[in-house]
Amino acid sequence: MKIGLDFDNTIACYDTAFGQVTDEWNCVTADTPRTKLGIRNHLRSVGNEETWTRMQGHVYGPGMQYAKPYPGVADAVQALRAQGHEVFVISHRTRKPFLGPPHDLHAFARDWLTNSIQHQGAPLFGPDQAFFEETLPQKIARIGSQGCDLFLDDLVDVLRHDNFPATTRGVLFDPNREHVAEDNAGFKVIHAWDQLAQFLPR
Ligand SMILES: [Mg+2]
C-alpha cells in the first residue's frame, strides 16, 4: 500500500514548543496556561494578535528545535516499510511566515524531519519521500497524484476536503482525544501511532 502522512501535529508535536518560546519571549502572564490554546487565548485577550502570528512563524521555523516526534513515529514508519508499504510525508505550510523574519519554513521542516525521524541513525524520509506544499488544495492534489491508499492527518478538514480522493482511506490522528466520536463519517480515528497498523492488510 501507499501510505501518506501529514507532518505538523501528526509527526511533529508542538505541545511544549509554544510554552518554551513563550518563556523565551516573556510575553504572557505567569498564570497563563503554557499550551498553544492557552497562549493564543491570552495574547488575543490583550489585543496582541501580532505576537501570536509572529510566534507561529517562529515555532514552525527556528522554534522547531522544541518540537518532538509523537511517540512511536519512527518505529511505525520502519515497520510499515519492512512490510513492503511505501510511506511518504505530504504536508502543507506557507513558505514564509506571515509576520517576522522571512525564514524558509519548508527548509526548517525538512531539516527537522531528516534529523528527528531516523532508524538506526539514518533518516527515514529522503527528499523524494517528503512533499511540502504551500496550500491545502496543493496538498490534497498531491495525496491524489501519489496514489495514497491511506492518509493520516490530524485535521478533519483535510480528510473531508471536497477533493480528497475517494480511493484514499482517511485516518484521523487524535492524540488528545479532542474529536467527537460520533462525528467520524468517512474516516477512522487513532490516538497513537502504534494503532495505525490495524488498518493494513497482513
Ligand atoms: Mg497537521
Residues whose N, C-alpha, C, O or C-beta is under 5 A from the ligand:
A	BS01	MG	D6 F7 D8 N9 T10 D154
